[in-house]
Amino acid sequence: MGFIILTVLILGATFLGLAFHRFWTSRPEAKSTLIYAEIARMFLAWLALRAVEMRRQASPRAWWASLKGLPLWREPVLEKWLFICFYGSFLYLAASGFFFGIFIPRGMFGYPLVAHVMAGGLFAVCLTIIVLFKGRDFISVPKPASLSLSLLDPRAMGITAARVKLWAFWLFAAAGVLLILSALLPMLPLLRTGGQRFMFGFHRHSALVSLAAAMVFAGLEIFASGVKRPE
Amino acid sequence: MSGSGRTILRAAGGALAAVLLAAAGARAQTAATPAAPAAPSNAKHTVWDGSRTLPVHLLPLRDENDEPIIPTETDPMPYSARFTCGPCHDYDAIKSGWHFGAMTANSSGRPGEPWLEVDPKTGTILPLSYRKWPGLYDPKAAGLTAWDFTMLFGRDLPGGGPAEPPDEEALAEPDARWNVSGRAEVNCLACHNRSGRQDHSEWAKQVLRENLRWAATAAAGIGEAGGMASRLKETWDVVEGPNLDDHEWAVAPSVSYRTTDFDSKHRYFFDLNYQPSDDRCLVCHSVAPKDAAHWSADRDVHSAAGLKCTDCHRGDIRHQMLRGYEGEATETGNAAAAAFTCRGCHLGEDADGRKTVTPGRLGAPYPKHTGIPLAHFKRLACTVCHSGPKPQEGFTRVRTSRANRLGIYGVATWSTDTPAIIEPVYKKAEGDRITPQRLVWPAYWARRSGKDLVPLKPADVEAAAGVTLKPEANIAQVLIALTQVTAEDETPVLVSGRFVFTPNVDGGIDASERAGVKDDAKASWAIRKDGTVSPLVPDFDPAASDKDPAIEPRLQEFLQALGTVTEKPGEPAIVVRQTLYRFAGGFLDVSEAPAGLAGASGPGWLVDDKLVPLVSDFDIRTVTAKAGTERTLTEEQVELVLAVLAKSVAGGEPVYVANGRLFQLGRGGRLAARKDPHAAPVTWPLAHDVRPAQQSLGWNGCTDCHSGGSGFFFDTIKAAGPLLTKSAASRSASSFMGLGGLFQRVFGLSFIVRPVFKVVLGICAVIAGALLVLAGLVALGRVAGFMEKR
């Protein structure tokens, strides 16, 4: 039950954070006031309006058009298939894992479990290739820090959407490695029941971090391409 | 204060202290003892004084009338546990215990081994229990009175329960003979006697002789019981004593005490155990693979470690023995029971997996379970991997004490092969956990009553069926009759198909196979001598002058012998080449066979100037079909019996349940088989023998169970039963678990590539992990300014 609450809280917070970022960076009225309550009211109104708008626009044809519009299809063949496998396996892993983890008391079993394990292997291979060959594109190079109280000032930390996206990538990669380890170790004759139980929890929490990081990365990536800068 | 006042105060204070101490003691006892009772109505020896010793039981014996027994007097009564043990131990509380109180118990608990009424002649294997367990019939619903039940199963009852019915129930059974036999009281000594004289075989013998009130005395070796109540008239009363004029039969039971075990005050020394020893439990609870050699049987690991059955299966004076299954604590309200399950003792977990129990009782080791995924602990009982025979060896056919009458010894062989019980069948039970179970397929005749079946008593079926169920007896009576005139080294036999049938000491026939003979070889009567089978009536020319002079006297002997057969349709006769031999007026009558016997040959019955075979083709066809199998019925027999029952049984269509199918007469009176829930196998969980860790499932890896051809999932059980049929049900092991066989096969096959999968995951983890560490170090070096100073 604790994991379900944590999942709902983290995924909800991530969603709201991304939505707020979108609102803050795309709507001129967002910065028209300094009153937090007023900002929250405008944000919620915008969110509701946006939800209705998206609901109206949503259709299988629109989804298909969005899918076809992804830059993925314009990649070279190797990269295209790498990303198809990576995204596909991750989407299945997240969907099956969280569905069974949240809604099915018994947990995952049967064919979905076999598919989950197979998708996990594919995901591990794809993640390793991406980190190996694409990781360099996400190296964030912070400035050397000086010892001062400004280190504690968030505004002086240089937190930007681009940097958050990079951190999200590395956080996702780290969570991915932990997912691989927490899947692999219970298969080896190393862990006793306590260790197995720990790894089971660890796997689920790593998956939660991984999903949240993926949401942040994907959200910022998608918004960055279509965002309208305030004039 | 006066002296008397101080005395009263001291007395009151002392009494108060005693009460408090007793209460504290009782509370401590409650905490430490698993089955701590609510105080029984009669508080006899219910509070332990703390001594771990057992008092010497040198006791005056008392009989069922609560009169003292003088062992040297003439015709003493047998001892009564109620009145000998009862003064110190609450007999009524004991009487409600697990082993005695099935008829009156409020809850039944987890299913246990049923009582199996087995009657090979009618093909009956009827699972019975007074407890409300699925798939079993209440003996009362099956038409069995407490008397019937006692006579059927008393050999393995420890007294009490149905063997000691209350007066109103005993009087309500008009056919019962409680007045003659007495009642078998709770037999304390069956379990608590430490003496090597305790003899279960003697108990069984006395019960079958209807010597119920004498059985405990005889079985314990306290005295020697003689006589047979079963031979007495129903009007006999124990106060009458033996009939002094009857020296030949000596039927009235009596007891002769072993006087050397009594002291001068007529007190008997009981050599007792507080905790019954294992061999007392195993008298009724032994299970062993059929046909296994004694030396090859390993003990349960707990026994090998020095534990006794009663170290785990404990109980207080109420004798509500802990059975040790998960959920028992909740069902019985005895919280301490949670500590005596596998999980409780070894893991300290209750049935819900909470760490609420102190583990390690009596040195129970904490299991490592290294590399076993958690799902196994959620979905499997501990016994799946640790108990019973290993499934890689296929299903194991076992025999149990109660079902197969083990542990009873005498001149005759008591143990039986039927019913066929197999284990381990892994079945979903107990809070959705899979548990290993024993399984038996029921077989019985019944009549429909709505959606239910009401079993018919085997005796009623046999009476209605007449000769249809007696082909063996018909053949045996001919062979036994011929045995009277054959030499010692000769055996009269019936030869049919691949089999030779010989008479046995039980009045039946045994079949043995002949090598190199076709299945359809014609049946004939013969004599076996020195392993050679020759025709009973050799082919010879009766008219020849040089015929063997010994032949005709031999034929006369055969005819004389056949004349002694009780159920014969006519006079015996032998026809050889149109010559008719009969035995008439004390002489061999030789005449020309009448026209009606044209073509007839060999021995037979002369009926209406025709030669009828000694036994019918149906009899021969039936026994030949069943020979070499354990089957006792053919489909033809079932069809005939159902047809008879349809006319004689009122209240519903007669059916026969066997081999996992329900048989009934279909269109045109032909036998039809179909699936029916009443034909489903009866199962009950097994817990022992627990194997050592190295022999548990999974010790050799996942493929112990998860492989494409794993016996754990893919063994098939074909329904065993008394009926020779091709319609027998068949089920896969995985179907009992509620699992799909295809999925388990796919899942099992995935373990072929799993080693490669693990290597790939390992490589990925190392590469991706190393890159992550490297990226982290680079970032850290940059933040620290190391990169700039490089």
Interface residues (C-beta under 8 A of the other chain):
Chain A: R106 G107 F109 G110 Y111 V114 V117 G120 G121 A124 V125 L127 T128 V131 L132 G135 I139 S140 V141 P142 K143 P144 A145 W170 A173 A174 G176 V177 I180 L181 A183 L184 P186 M187 L188 P189 L190 L191 R192 T193 Q196 R197 F200
Chain B: P367 K368 H369 T370 G371 I372 P373 L374 A375 F377 K378 G740 F743 V746 F747 S750 R754 F757 K758 V760 L761 G762 I763 C764 A765 I767 A768 G769 L771 L772 A775 G776 V778 A779 R782 V783 A784 G785 M787 E788
